[in-house]
Amino acid sequence: MRRAGPTLHHRDALTRLANAPSVRVTRQVHDQYARPLEITDLVVDAQQDALVYEFTLPVRAATPAADRGPSPVRRTADAGLRG
């Protein structure tokens, strides 16, 4: 079952510009209903600039891990080892 909330779709395109040592970076983000959430268009000079992509995931838990109980993955894995 899918979790509640939006499903995000990302599309990144890197294109070399003709007759120039530059790269165009286009990023499009939309939700499961194809509604645009972000459109970014950058031109980077490939000779002088560094292009760094960094992807991070949002922090899910607002409570410490000790308060959440055992992981269901560990519980499932342990169940197979019991004789």
mmCIF file of the N, C-alpha and C atoms, coordinates in Angstrom:
data_MODEL
# 
_entry.id   MODEL 
# 
loop_
_atom_site.group_PDB 
_atom_site.id 
_atom_site.type_symbol 
_atom_site.label_atom_id 
_atom_site.label_alt_id 
_atom_site.label_comp_id 
_atom_site.label_asym_id 
_atom_site.label_entity_id 
_atom_site.label_seq_id 
_atom_site.pdbx_PDB_ins_code 
_atom_site.Cartn_x 
_atom_site.Cartn_y 
_atom_site.Cartn_z 
_atom_site.occupancy 
_atom_site.B_iso_or_equiv 
_atom_site.pdbx_formal_charge 
_atom_site.auth_seq_id 
_atom_site.auth_comp_id 
_atom_site.auth_asym_id 
_atom_site.auth_atom_id 
_atom_site.pdbx_PDB_model_num 
ATOM 1   N N  . MET A 1 1  ? 0.835  -1.177  0.000   1.00 0.00 ? 1  MET A N  1 
ATOM 2   C CA . MET A 1 1  ? 0.000  0.000   0.000   1.00 0.00 ? 1  MET A CA 1 
ATOM 3   C C  . MET A 1 1  ? 0.883  1.244   0.000   1.00 0.00 ? 1  MET A C  1 
ATOM 4   N N  . ARG A 1 2  ? 0.563  2.187   -0.824  1.00 0.00 ? 2  ARG A N  1 
ATOM 5   C CA . ARG A 1 2  ? 1.326  3.426   -0.916  1.00 0.00 ? 2  ARG A CA 1 
ATOM 6   C C  . ARG A 1 2  ? 1.024  4.319   0.269   1.00 0.00 ? 2  ARG A C  1 
ATOM 7   N N  . ARG A 1 3  ? 2.045  5.007   0.741   1.00 0.00 ? 3  ARG A N  1 
ATOM 8   C CA . ARG A 1 3  ? 1.844  5.935   1.857   1.00 0.00 ? 3  ARG A CA 1 
ATOM 9   C C  . ARG A 1 3  ? 1.086  7.162   1.389   1.00 0.00 ? 3  ARG A C  1 
ATOM 10  N N  . ALA A 1 4  ? 0.392  7.782   2.320   1.00 0.00 ? 4  ALA A N  1 
ATOM 11  C CA . ALA A 1 4  ? -0.360 8.999   2.010   1.00 0.00 ? 4  ALA A CA 1 
ATOM 12  C C  . ALA A 1 4  ? 0.601  10.140  1.717   1.00 0.00 ? 4  ALA A C  1 
ATOM 13  N N  . GLY A 1 5  ? 0.144  11.078  0.942   1.00 0.00 ? 5  GLY A N  1 
ATOM 14  C CA . GLY A 1 5  ? 0.964  12.244  0.616   1.00 0.00 ? 5  GLY A CA 1 
ATOM 15  C C  . GLY A 1 5  ? 1.295  12.269  -0.857  1.00 0.00 ? 5  GLY A C  1 
ATOM 16  N N  . PRO A 1 6  ? 1.923  13.333  -1.297  1.00 0.00 ? 6  PRO A N  1 
ATOM 17  C CA . PRO A 1 6  ? 2.224  13.470  -2.723  1.00 0.00 ? 6  PRO A CA 1 
ATOM 18  C C  . PRO A 1 6  ? 3.335  12.526  -3.165  1.00 0.00 ? 6  PRO A C  1 
ATOM 19  N N  . THR A 1 7  ? 3.253  12.113  -4.408  1.00 0.00 ? 7  THR A N  1 
ATOM 20  C CA . THR A 1 7  ? 4.318  11.357  -5.045  1.00 0.00 ? 7  THR A CA 1 
ATOM 21  C C  . THR A 1 7  ? 5.026  12.310  -5.990  1.00 0.00 ? 7  THR A C  1 
ATOM 22  N N  . LEU A 1 8  ? 6.307  12.510  -5.777  1.00 0.00 ? 8  LEU A N  1 
ATOM 23  C CA . LEU A 1 8  ? 7.055  13.466  -6.586  1.00 0.00 ? 8  LEU A CA 1 
ATOM 24  C C  . LEU A 1 8  ? 7.798  12.756  -7.707  1.00 0.00 ? 8  LEU A C  1 
ATOM 25  N N  . HIS A 1 9  ? 7.799  13.368  -8.872  1.00 0.00 ? 9  HIS A N  1 
ATOM 26  C CA . HIS A 1 9  ? 8.519  12.864  -10.032 1.00 0.00 ? 9  HIS A CA 1 
ATOM 27  C C  . HIS A 1 9  ? 9.531  13.931  -10.441 1.00 0.00 ? 9  HIS A C  1 
ATOM 28  N N  . HIS A 1 10 ? 10.801 13.524  -10.587 1.00 0.00 ? 10 HIS A N  1 
ATOM 29  C CA . HIS A 1 10 ? 11.874 14.450  -10.947 1.00 0.00 ? 10 HIS A CA 1 
ATOM 30  C C  . HIS A 1 10 ? 12.381 14.106  -12.342 1.00 0.00 ? 10 HIS A C  1 
ATOM 31  N N  . ARG A 1 11 ? 12.686 15.130  -13.099 1.00 0.00 ? 11 ARG A N  1 
ATOM 32  C CA . ARG A 1 11 ? 13.319 14.931  -14.408 1.00 0.00 ? 11 ARG A CA 1 
ATOM 33  C C  . ARG A 1 11 ? 14.430 15.958  -14.527 1.00 0.00 ? 11 ARG A C  1 
ATOM 34  N N  . ASP A 1 12 ? 15.661 15.480  -14.641 1.00 0.00 ? 12 ASP A N  1 
ATOM 35  C CA . ASP A 1 12 ? 16.823 16.342  -14.804 1.00 0.00 ? 12 ASP A CA 1 
ATOM 36  C C  . ASP A 1 12 ? 17.405 16.105  -16.187 1.00 0.00 ? 12 ASP A C  1 
ATOM 37  N N  . ALA A 1 13 ? 17.677 17.190  -16.899 1.00 0.00 ? 13 ALA A N  1 
ATOM 38  C CA . ALA A 1 13 ? 18.283 17.088  -18.223 1.00 0.00 ? 13 ALA A CA 1 
ATOM 39  C C  . ALA A 1 13 ? 19.521 17.973  -18.259 1.00 0.00 ? 13 ALA A C  1 
ATOM 40  N N  . LEU A 1 14 ? 20.644 17.410  -18.679 1.00 0.00 ? 14 LEU A N  1 
ATOM 41  C CA . LEU A 1 14 ? 21.883 18.158  -18.869 1.00 0.00 ? 14 LEU A CA 1 
ATOM 42  C C  . LEU A 1 14 ? 22.170 18.180  -20.363 1.00 0.00 ? 14 LEU A C  1 
ATOM 43  N N  . THR A 1 15 ? 22.286 19.374  -20.922 1.00 0.00 ? 15 THR A N  1 
ATOM 44  C CA . THR A 1 15 ? 22.474 19.534  -22.360 1.00 0.00 ? 15 THR A CA 1 
ATOM 45  C C  . THR A 1 15 ? 23.660 20.444  -22.627 1.00 0.00 ? 15 THR A C  1 
ATOM 46  N N  . ARG A 1 16 ? 24.542 20.013  -23.490 1.00 0.00 ? 16 ARG A N  1 
ATOM 47  C CA . ARG A 1 16 ? 25.678 20.847  -23.874 1.00 0.00 ? 16 ARG A CA 1 
ATOM 48  C C  . ARG A 1 16 ? 25.195 21.875  -24.887 1.00 0.00 ? 16 ARG A C  1 
ATOM 49  N N  . LEU A 1 17 ? 25.530 23.146  -24.659 1.00 0.00 ? 17 LEU A N  1 
ATOM 50  C CA . LEU A 1 17 ? 25.121 24.208  -25.574 1.00 0.00 ? 17 LEU A CA 1 
ATOM 51  C C  . LEU A 1 17 ? 26.055 24.249  -26.781 1.00 0.00 ? 17 LEU A C  1 
ATOM 52  N N  . ALA A 1 18 ? 25.489 24.473  -27.951 1.00 0.00 ? 18 ALA A N  1 
ATOM 53  C CA . ALA A 1 18 ? 26.277 24.516  -29.184 1.00 0.00 ? 18 ALA A CA 1 
ATOM 54  C C  . ALA A 1 18 ? 27.182 25.743  -29.185 1.00 0.00 ? 18 ALA A C  1 
ATOM 55  N N  . ASN A 1 19 ? 28.396 25.573  -29.664 1.00 0.00 ? 19 ASN A N  1 
ATOM 56  C CA . ASN A 1 19 ? 29.372 26.658  -29.825 1.00 0.00 ? 19 ASN A CA 1 
ATOM 57  C C  . ASN A 1 19 ? 29.707 27.363  -28.518 1.00 0.00 ? 19 ASN A C  1 
ATOM 58  N N  . ALA A 1 20 ? 29.579 26.690  -27.398 1.00 0.00 ? 20 ALA A N  1 
ATOM 59  C CA . ALA A 1 20 ? 29.923 27.300  -26.112 1.00 0.00 ? 20 ALA A CA 1 
ATOM 60  C C  . ALA A 1 20 ? 30.340 26.198  -25.136 1.00 0.00 ? 20 ALA A C  1 
ATOM 61  N N  . PRO A 1 21 ? 31.291 26.497  -24.267 1.00 0.00 ? 21 PRO A N  1 
ATOM 62  C CA . PRO A 1 21 ? 31.705 25.498  -23.271 1.00 0.00 ? 21 PRO A CA 1 
ATOM 63  C C  . PRO A 1 21 ? 30.776 25.512  -22.054 1.00 0.00 ? 21 PRO A C  1 
ATOM 64  N N  . SER A 1 22 ? 29.490 25.543  -22.303 1.00 0.00 ? 22 SER A N  1 
ATOM 65  C CA . SER A 1 22 ? 28.510 25.629  -21.220 1.00 0.00 ? 22 SER A CA 1 
ATOM 66  C C  . SER A 1 22 ? 27.549 24.451  -21.260 1.00 0.00 ? 22 SER A C  1 
ATOM 67  N N  . VAL A 1 23 ? 26.927 24.223  -20.125 1.00 0.00 ? 23 VAL A N  1 
ATOM 68  C CA . VAL A 1 23 ? 25.948 23.147  -19.992 1.00 0.00 ? 23 VAL A CA 1 
ATOM 69  C C  . VAL A 1 23 ? 24.663 23.745  -19.429 1.00 0.00 ? 23 VAL A C  1 
ATOM 70  N N  . ARG A 1 24 ? 23.530 23.368  -20.015 1.00 0.00 ? 24 ARG A N  1 
ATOM 71  C CA . ARG A 1 24 ? 22.228 23.796  -19.501 1.00 0.00 ? 24 ARG A CA 1 
ATOM 72  C C  . ARG A 1 24 ? 21.670 22.658  -18.652 1.00 0.00 ? 24 ARG A C  1 
ATOM 73  N N  . VAL A 1 25 ? 21.250 23.002  -17.445 1.00 0.00 ? 25 VAL A N  1 
ATOM 74  C CA . VAL A 1 25 ? 20.660 22.035  -16.527 1.00 0.00 ? 25 VAL A CA 1 
ATOM 75  C C  . VAL A 1 25 ? 19.200 22.423  -16.333 1.00 0.00 ? 25 VAL A C  1 
ATOM 76  N N  . THR A 1 26 ? 18.309 21.527  -16.697 1.00 0.00 ? 26 THR A N  1 
ATOM 77  C CA . THR A 1 26 ? 16.876 21.768  -16.535 1.00 0.00 ? 26 THR A CA 1 
ATOM 78  C C  . THR A 1 26 ? 16.323 20.712  -15.596 1.00 0.00 ? 26 THR A C  1 
ATOM 79  N N  . ARG A 1 27 ? 15.672 21.166  -14.542 1.00 0.00 ? 27 ARG A N  1 
ATOM 80  C CA . ARG A 1 27 ? 15.078 20.255  -13.556 1.00 0.00 ? 27 ARG A CA 1 
ATOM 81  C C  . ARG A 1 27 ? 13.592 20.549  -13.470 1.00 0.00 ? 27 ARG A C  1 
ATOM 82  N N  . GLN A 1 28 ? 12.788 19.504  -13.612 1.00 0.00 ? 28 GLN A N  1 
ATOM 83  C CA . GLN A 1 28 ? 11.338 19.632  -13.496 1.00 0.00 ? 28 GLN A CA 1 
ATOM 84  C C  . GLN A 1 28 ? 10.848 18.651  -12.431 1.00 0.00 ? 28 GLN A C  1 
ATOM 85  N N  . VAL A 1 29 ? 10.045 19.158  -11.527 1.00 0.00 ? 29 VAL A N  1 
ATOM 86  C CA . VAL A 1 29 ? 9.451  18.328  -10.479 1.00 0.00 ? 29 VAL A CA 1 
ATOM 87  C C  . VAL A 1 29 ? 7.945  18.503  -10.563 1.00 0.00 ? 29 VAL A C  1 
ATOM 88  N N  . HIS A 1 30 ? 7.217  17.385  -10.590 1.00 0.00 ? 30 HIS A N  1 
ATOM 89  C CA . HIS A 1 30 ? 5.759  17.461  -10.577 1.00 0.00 ? 30 HIS A CA 1 
ATOM 90  C C  . HIS A 1 30 ? 5.210  16.366  -9.675  1.00 0.00 ? 30 HIS A C  1 
ATOM 91  N N  . ASP A 1 31 ? 3.946  16.507  -9.303  1.00 0.00 ? 31 ASP A N  1 
ATOM 92  C CA . ASP A 1 31 ? 3.326  15.520  -8.433  1.00 0.00 ? 31 ASP A CA 1 
ATOM 93  C C  . ASP A 1 31 ? 2.627  14.454  -9.268  1.00 0.00 ? 31 ASP A C  1 
ATOM 94  N N  . GLN A 1 32 ? 1.924  13.550  -8.588  1.00 0.00 ? 32 GLN A N  1 
ATOM 95  C CA . GLN A 1 32 ? 1.287  12.430  -9.284  1.00 0.00 ? 32 GLN A CA 1 
ATOM 96  C C  . GLN A 1 32 ? 0.168  12.860  -10.218 1.00 0.00 ? 32 GLN A C  1 
ATOM 97  N N  . TYR A 1 33 ? -0.278 14.113  -10.113 1.00 0.00 ? 33 TYR A N  1 
ATOM 98  C CA . TYR A 1 33 ? -1.324 14.631  -10.996 1.00 0.00 ? 33 TYR A CA 1 
ATOM 99  C C  . TYR A 1 33 ? -0.743 15.520  -12.090 1.00 0.00 ? 33 TYR A C  1 
ATOM 100 N N  . ALA A 1 34 ? 0.570  15.475  -12.280 1.00 0.00 ? 34 ALA A N  1 
ATOM 101 C CA . ALA A 1 34 ? 1.295  16.242  -13.301 1.00 0.00 ? 34 ALA A CA 1 
ATOM 102 C C  . ALA A 1 34 ? 1.238  17.748  -13.060 1.00 0.00 ? 34 ALA A C  1 
ATOM 103 N N  . ARG A 1 35 ? 0.992  18.152  -11.822 1.00 0.00 ? 35 ARG A N  1 
ATOM 104 C CA . ARG A 1 35 ? 1.025  19.577  -11.486 1.00 0.00 ? 35 ARG A CA 1 
ATOM 105 C C  . ARG A 1 35 ? 2.476  19.974  -11.252 1.00 0.00 ? 35 ARG A C  1 
ATOM 106 N N  . PRO A 1 36 ? 2.949  21.014  -11.940 1.00 0.00 ? 36 PRO A N  1 
ATOM 107 C CA . PRO A 1 36 ? 4.351  21.417  -11.751 1.00 0.00 ? 36 PRO A CA 1 
ATOM 108 C C  . PRO A 1 36 ? 4.574  21.994  -10.358 1.00 0.00 ? 36 PRO A C  1 
ATOM 109 N N  . LEU A 1 37 ? 5.629  21.542  -9.711  1.00 0.00 ? 37 LEU A N  1 
ATOM 110 C CA . LEU A 1 37 ? 5.992  22.044  -8.394  1.00 0.00 ? 37 LEU A CA 1 
ATOM 111 C C  . LEU A 1 37 ? 7.283  22.854  -8.448  1.00 0.00 ? 37 LEU A C  1 
ATOM 112 N N  . GLU A 1 38 ? 8.169  22.510  -9.362  1.00 0.00 ? 38 GLU A N  1 
ATOM 113 C CA . GLU A 1 38 ? 9.447  23.212  -9.483  1.00 0.00 ? 38 GLU A CA 1 
ATOM 114 C C  . GLU A 1 38 ? 9.938  23.092  -10.915 1.00 0.00 ? 38 GLU A C  1 
ATOM 115 N N  . ILE A 1 39 ? 10.383 24.201  -11.460 1.00 0.00 ? 39 ILE A N  1 
ATOM 116 C CA . ILE A 1 39 ? 11.058 24.204  -12.757 1.00 0.00 ? 39 ILE A CA 1 
ATOM 117 C C  . ILE A 1 39 ? 12.301 25.058  -12.582 1.00 0.00 ? 39 ILE A C  1 
ATOM 118 N N  . THR A 1 40 ? 13.458 24.459  -12.770 1.00 0.00 ? 40 THR A N  1 
ATOM 119 C CA . THR A 1 40 ? 14.725 25.162  -12.618 1.00 0.00 ? 40 THR A CA 1 
ATOM 120 C C  . THR A 1 40 ? 15.475 25.067  -13.933 1.00 0.00 ? 40 THR A C  1 
ATOM 121 N N  . ASP A 1 41 ? 16.002 26.189  -14.382 1.00 0.00 ? 41 ASP A N  1 
ATOM 122 C CA . ASP A 1 41 ? 16.763 26.230  -15.626 1.00 0.00 ? 41 ASP A CA 1 
ATOM 123 C C  . ASP A 1 41 ? 18.060 26.980  -15.341 1.00 0.00 ? 41 ASP A C  1 
ATOM 124 N N  . LEU A 1 42 ? 19.188 26.281  -15.392 1.00 0.00 ? 42 LEU A N  1 
ATOM 125 C CA . LEU A 1 42 ? 20.490 26.873  -15.106 1.00 0.00 ? 42 LEU A CA 1 
ATOM 126 C C  . LEU A 1 42 ? 21.406 26.715  -16.304 1.00 0.00 ? 42 LEU A C  1 
ATOM 127 N N  . VAL A 1 43 ? 22.282 27.690  -16.503 1.00 0.00 ? 43 VAL A N  1 
ATOM 128 C CA . VAL A 1 43 ? 23.350 27.566  -17.485 1.00 0.00 ? 43 VAL A CA 1 
ATOM 129 C C  . VAL A 1 43 ? 24.657 27.662  -16.714 1.00 0.00 ? 43 VAL A C  1 
ATOM 130 N N  . VAL A 1 44 ? 25.490 26.635  -16.843 1.00 0.00 ? 44 VAL A N  1 
ATOM 131 C CA . VAL A 1 44 ? 26.739 26.548  -16.099 1.00 0.00 ? 44 VAL A CA 1 
ATOM 132 C C  . VAL A 1 44 ? 27.896 26.599  -17.078 1.00 0.00 ? 44 VAL A C  1 
ATOM 133 N N  . ASP A 1 45 ? 28.867 27.477  -16.809 1.00 0.00 ? 45 ASP A N  1 
ATOM 134 C CA . ASP A 1 45 ? 30.089 27.541  -17.611 1.00 0.00 ? 45 ASP A CA 1 
ATOM 135 C C  . ASP A 1 45 ? 30.959 26.360  -17.205 1.00 0.00 ? 45 ASP A C  1 
ATOM 136 N N  . ALA A 1 46 ? 31.119 25.414  -18.094 1.00 0.00 ? 46 ALA A N  1 
ATOM 137 C CA . ALA A 1 46 ? 31.815 24.175  -17.776 1.00 0.00 ? 46 ALA A CA 1 
ATOM 138 C C  . ALA A 1 46 ? 33.304 24.388  -17.519 1.00 0.00 ? 46 ALA A C  1 
ATOM 139 N N  . GLN A 1 47 ? 33.875 25.492  -17.970 1.00 0.00 ? 47 GLN A N  1 
ATOM 140 C CA . GLN A 1 47 ? 35.300 25.738  -17.760 1.00 0.00 ? 47 GLN A CA 1 
ATOM 141 C C  . GLN A 1 47 ? 35.577 26.339  -16.384 1.00 0.00 ? 47 GLN A C  1 
ATOM 142 N N  . GLN A 1 48 ? 34.625 27.047  -15.805 1.00 0.00 ? 48 GLN A N  1 
ATOM 143 C CA . GLN A 1 48 ? 34.892 27.759  -14.559 1.00 0.00 ? 48 GLN A CA 1 
ATOM 144 C C  . GLN A 1 48 ? 34.101 27.237  -13.369 1.00 0.00 ? 48 GLN A C  1 
ATOM 145 N N  . ASP A 1 49 ? 32.915 26.761  -13.578 1.00 0.00 ? 49 ASP A N  1 
ATOM 146 C CA . ASP A 1 49 ? 32.040 26.382  -12.474 1.00 0.00 ? 49 ASP A CA 1 
ATOM 147 C C  . ASP A 1 49 ? 32.006 24.870  -12.288 1.00 0.00 ? 49 ASP A C  1 
ATOM 148 N N  . ALA A 1 50 ? 31.737 24.465  -11.080 1.00 0.00 ? 50 ALA A N  1 
ATOM 149 C CA . ALA A 1 50 ? 31.519 23.053  -10.778 1.00 0.00 ? 50 ALA A CA 1 
ATOM 150 C C  . ALA A 1 50 ? 30.023 22.846  -10.574 1.00 0.00 ? 50 ALA A C  1 
ATOM 151 N N  . LEU A 1 51 ? 29.516 21.797  -11.159 1.00 0.00 ? 51 LEU A N  1 
ATOM 152 C CA . LEU A 1 51 ? 28.102 21.465  -11.006 1.00 0.00 ? 51 LEU A CA 1 
ATOM 153 C C  . LEU A 1 51 ? 28.000 20.332  -9.990  1.00 0.00 ? 51 LEU A C  1 
ATOM 154 N N  . VAL A 1 52 ? 27.341 20.598  -8.885  1.00 0.00 ? 52 VAL A N  1 
ATOM 155 C CA . VAL A 1 52 ? 27.211 19.610  -7.818  1.00 0.00 ? 52 VAL A CA 1 
ATOM 156 C C  . VAL A 1 52 ? 25.734 19.368  -7.569  1.00 0.00 ? 52 VAL A C  1 
ATOM 157 N N  . TYR A 1 53 ? 25.330 18.106  -7.680  1.00 0.00 ? 53 TYR A N  1 
ATOM 158 C CA . TYR A 1 53 ? 23.958 17.721  -7.355  1.00 0.00 ? 53 TYR A CA 1 
ATOM 159 C C  . TYR A 1 53 ? 23.979 17.081  -5.977  1.00 0.00 ? 53 TYR A C  1 
ATOM 160 N N  . GLU A 1 54 ? 23.084 17.517  -5.120  1.00 0.00 ? 54 GLU A N  1 
ATOM 161 C CA . GLU A 1 54 ? 22.975 16.924  -3.795  1.00 0.00 ? 54 GLU A CA 1 
ATOM 162 C C  . GLU A 1 54 ? 21.513 16.613  -3.539  1.00 0.00 ? 54 GLU A C  1 
ATOM 163 N N  . PHE A 1 55 ? 21.236 15.347  -3.277  1.00 0.00 ? 55 PHE A N  1 
ATOM 164 C CA . PHE A 1 55 ? 19.872 14.920  -3.011  1.00 0.00 ? 55 PHE A CA 1 
ATOM 165 C C  . PHE A 1 55 ? 19.767 14.512  -1.549  1.00 0.00 ? 55 PHE A C  1 
ATOM 166 N N  . THR A 1 56 ? 18.778 15.016  -0.870  1.00 0.00 ? 56 THR A N  1 
ATOM 167 C CA . THR A 1 56 ? 18.559 14.642  0.520   1.00 0.00 ? 56 THR A CA 1 
ATOM 168 C C  . THR A 1 56 ? 17.117 14.183  0.676   1.00 0.00 ? 56 THR A C  1 
ATOM 169 N N  . LEU A 1 57 ? 16.910 13.322  1.627   1.00 0.00 ? 57 LEU A N  1 
ATOM 170 C CA . LEU A 1 57 ? 15.568 12.847  1.929   1.00 0.00 ? 57 LEU A CA 1 
ATOM 171 C C  . LEU A 1 57 ? 15.069 13.565  3.171   1.00 0.00 ? 57 LEU A C  1 
ATOM 172 N N  . PRO A 1 58 ? 13.788 13.878  3.229   1.00 0.00 ? 58 PRO A N  1 
ATOM 173 C CA . PRO A 1 58 ? 13.271 14.540  4.426   1.00 0.00 ? 58 PRO A CA 1 
ATOM 174 C C  . PRO A 1 58 ? 13.338 13.603  5.629   1.00 0.00 ? 58 PRO A C  1 
ATOM 175 N N  . VAL A 1 59 ? 13.507 14.186  6.785   1.00 0.00 ? 59 VAL A N  1 
ATOM 176 C CA . VAL A 1 59 ? 13.539 13.404  8.016   1.00 0.00 ? 59 VAL A CA 1 
ATOM 177 C C  . VAL A 1 59 ? 12.113 12.993  8.349   1.00 0.00 ? 59 VAL A C  1 
ATOM 178 N N  . ARG A 1 60 ? 11.879 11.702  8.459   1.00 0.00 ? 60 ARG A N  1 
ATOM 179 C CA . ARG A 1 60 ? 10.523 11.196  8.710   1.00 0.00 ? 60 ARG A CA 1 
ATOM 180 C C  . ARG A 1 60 ? 10.139 11.285  10.173  1.00 0.00 ? 60 ARG A C  1 
ATOM 181 N N  . ALA A 1 61 ? 11.037 10.878  11.041  1.00 0.00 ? 61 ALA A N  1 
ATOM 182 C CA . ALA A 1 61 ? 10.661 10.712  12.439  1.00 0.00 ? 61 ALA A CA 1 
ATOM 183 C C  . ALA A 1 61 ? 10.946 11.978  13.238  1.00 0.00 ? 61 ALA A C  1 
ATOM 184 N N  . ALA A 1 62 ? 9.951  12.403  13.992  1.00 0.00 ? 62 ALA A N  1 
ATOM 185 C CA . ALA A 1 62 ? 10.141 13.525  14.900  1.00 0.00 ? 62 ALA A CA 1 
ATOM 186 C C  . ALA A 1 62 ? 10.520 13.014  16.280  1.00 0.00 ? 62 ALA A C  1 
ATOM 187 N N  . THR A 1 63 ? 10.380 11.701  16.493  1.00 0.00 ? 63 THR A N  1 
ATOM 188 C CA . THR A 1 63 ? 10.719 11.109  17.782  1.00 0.00 ? 63 THR A CA 1 
ATOM 189 C C  . THR A 1 63 ? 12.006 10.311  17.647  1.00 0.00 ? 63 THR A C  1 
ATOM 190 N N  . PRO A 1 64 ? 12.765 10.160  18.722  1.00 0.00 ? 64 PRO A N  1 
ATOM 191 C CA . PRO A 1 64 ? 13.993 9.356   18.662  1.00 0.00 ? 64 PRO A CA 1 
ATOM 192 C C  . PRO A 1 64 ? 13.689 7.908   18.295  1.00 0.00 ? 64 PRO A C  1 
ATOM 193 N N  . ALA A 1 65 ? 14.667 7.240   17.712  1.00 0.00 ? 65 ALA A N  1 
ATOM 194 C CA . ALA A 1 65 ? 14.485 5.857   17.264  1.00 0.00 ? 65 ALA A CA 1 
ATOM 195 C C  . ALA A 1 65 ? 14.118 4.929   18.410  1.00 0.00 ? 65 ALA A C  1 
ATOM 196 N N  . ALA A 1 66 ? 14.616 5.185   19.612  1.00 0.00 ? 66 ALA A N  1 
ATOM 197 C CA . ALA A 1 66 ? 14.324 4.319   20.755  1.00 0.00 ? 66 ALA A CA 1 
ATOM 198 C C  . ALA A 1 66 ? 12.839 4.342   21.110  1.00 0.00 ? 66 ALA A C  1 
ATOM 199 N N  . ASP A 1 67 ? 12.145 5.430   20.828  1.00 0.00 ? 67 ASP A N  1 
ATOM 200 C CA . ASP A 1 67 ? 10.728 5.545   21.163  1.00 0.00 ? 67 ASP A CA 1 
ATOM 201 C C  . ASP A 1 67 ? 9.816  4.862   20.148  1.00 0.00 ? 67 ASP A C  1 
ATOM 202 N N  . ARG A 1 68 ? 10.350 4.497   18.990  1.00 0.00 ? 68 ARG A N  1 
ATOM 203 C CA . ARG A 1 68 ? 9.514  3.936   17.930  1.00 0.00 ? 68 ARG A CA 1 
ATOM 204 C C  . ARG A 1 68 ? 9.348  2.433   18.033  1.00 0.00 ? 68 ARG A C  1 
ATOM 205 N N  . GLY A 1 69 ? 10.118 1.770   18.854  1.00 0.00 ? 69 GLY A N  1 
ATOM 206 C CA . GLY A 1 69 ? 10.014 0.324   18.958  1.00 0.00 ? 69 GLY A CA 1 
ATOM 207 C C  . GLY A 1 69 ? 10.918 -0.354  17.949  1.00 0.00 ? 69 GLY A C  1 
ATOM 208 N N  . PRO A 1 70 ? 10.904 -1.674  17.916  1.00 0.00 ? 70 PRO A N  1 
ATOM 209 C CA . PRO A 1 70 ? 11.793 -2.405  17.010  1.00 0.00 ? 70 PRO A CA 1 
ATOM 210 C C  . PRO A 1 70 ? 11.396 -2.219  15.551  1.00 0.00 ? 70 PRO A C  1 
ATOM 211 N N  . SER A 1 71 ? 12.381 -2.321  14.701  1.00 0.00 ? 71 SER A N  1 
ATOM 212 C CA . SER A 1 71 ? 12.148 -2.179  13.270  1.00 0.00 ? 71 SER A CA 1 
ATOM 213 C C  . SER A 1 71 ? 11.374 -3.384  12.749  1.00 0.00 ? 71 SER A C  1 
ATOM 214 N N  . PRO A 1 72 ? 10.359 -3.181  11.894  1.00 0.00 ? 72 PRO A N  1 
ATOM 215 C CA . PRO A 1 72 ? 9.642  -4.330  11.323  1.00 0.00 ? 72 PRO A CA 1 
ATOM 216 C C  . PRO A 1 72 ? 10.541 -5.171  10.432  1.00 0.00 ? 72 PRO A C  1 
ATOM 217 N N  . VAL A 1 73 ? 11.575 -4.577  9.862   1.00 0.00 ? 73 VAL A N  1 
ATOM 218 C CA . VAL A 1 73 ? 12.500 -5.341  9.023   1.00 0.00 ? 73 VAL A CA 1 
ATOM 219 C C  . VAL A 1 73 ? 13.278 -6.320  9.884   1.00 0.00 ? 73 VAL A C  1 
ATOM 220 N N  . ARG A 1 74 ? 13.787 -5.858  11.014  1.00 0.00 ? 74 ARG A N  1 
ATOM 221 C CA . ARG A 1 74 ? 14.509 -6.749  11.919  1.00 0.00 ? 74 ARG A CA 1 
ATOM 222 C C  . ARG A 1 74 ? 13.586 -7.845  12.459  1.00 0.00 ? 74 ARG A C  1 
ATOM 223 N N  . ARG A 1 75 ? 12.370 -7.478  12.785  1.00 0.00 ? 75 ARG A N  1 
ATOM 224 C CA . ARG A 1 75 ? 11.425 -8.448  13.328  1.00 0.00 ? 75 ARG A CA 1 
ATOM 225 C C  . ARG A 1 75 ? 11.157 -9.543  12.291  1.00 0.00 ? 75 ARG A C  1 
ATOM 226 N N  . THR A 1 76 ? 10.998 -9.162  11.042  1.00 0.00 ? 76 THR A N  1 
ATOM 227 C CA . THR A 1 76 ? 10.764 -10.143 9.981   1.00 0.00 ? 76 THR A CA 1 
ATOM 228 C C  . THR A 1 76 ? 11.988 -11.026 9.788   1.00 0.00 ? 76 THR A C  1 
ATOM 229 N N  . ALA A 1 77 ? 13.179 -10.421 9.796   1.00 0.00 ? 77 ALA A N  1 
ATOM 230 C CA . ALA A 1 77 ? 14.404 -11.192 9.605   1.00 0.00 ? 77 ALA A CA 1 
ATOM 231 C C  . ALA A 1 77 ? 14.615 -12.154 10.771  1.00 0.00 ? 77 ALA A C  1 
ATOM 232 N N  . ASP A 1 78 ? 14.354 -11.713 12.008  1.00 0.00 ? 78 ASP A N  1 
ATOM 233 C CA . ASP A 1 78 ? 14.520 -12.579 13.176  1.00 0.00 ? 78 ASP A CA 1 
ATOM 234 C C  . ASP A 1 78 ? 13.528 -13.740 13.155  1.00 0.00 ? 78 ASP A C  1 
ATOM 235 N N  . ALA A 1 79 ? 12.334 -13.516 12.637  1.00 0.00 ? 79 ALA A N  1 
ATOM 236 C CA . ALA A 1 79 ? 11.306 -14.556 12.619  1.00 0.00 ? 79 ALA A CA 1 
ATOM 237 C C  . ALA A 1 79 ? 11.759 -15.757 11.802  1.00 0.00 ? 79 ALA A C  1 
ATOM 238 N N  . GLY A 1 80 ? 12.542 -15.533 10.750  1.00 0.00 ? 80 GLY A N  1 
ATOM 239 C CA . GLY A 1 80 ? 13.003 -16.633 9.919   1.00 0.00 ? 80 GLY A CA 1 
ATOM 240 C C  . GLY A 1 80 ? 14.100 -17.453 10.570  1.00 0.00 ? 80 GLY A C  1 
ATOM 241 N N  . LEU A 1 81 ? 14.766 -16.899 11.590  1.00 0.00 ? 81 LEU A N  1 
ATOM 242 C CA . LEU A 1 81 ? 15.867 -17.602 12.230  1.00 0.00 ? 81 LEU A CA 1 
ATOM 243 C C  . LEU A 1 81 ? 15.411 -18.480 13.391  1.00 0.00 ? 81 LEU A C  1 
ATOM 244 N N  . ARG A 1 82 ? 14.216 -18.271 13.861  1.00 0.00 ? 82 ARG A N  1 
ATOM 245 C CA . ARG A 1 82 ? 13.732 -19.055 15.006  1.00 0.00 ? 82 ARG A CA 1 
ATOM 246 C C  . ARG A 1 82 ? 13.397 -20.477 14.564  1.00 0.00 ? 82 ARG A C  1 
ATOM 247 N N  . GLY A 1 83 ? 13.772 -21.411 15.374  1.00 0.00 ? 83 GLY A N  1 
ATOM 248 C CA . GLY A 1 83 ? 13.599 -22.796 14.992  1.00 0.00 ? 83 GLY A CA 1 
ATOM 249 C C  . GLY A 1 83 ? 12.398 -23.378 15.555  1.00 0.00 ? 83 GLY A C  1 
# 
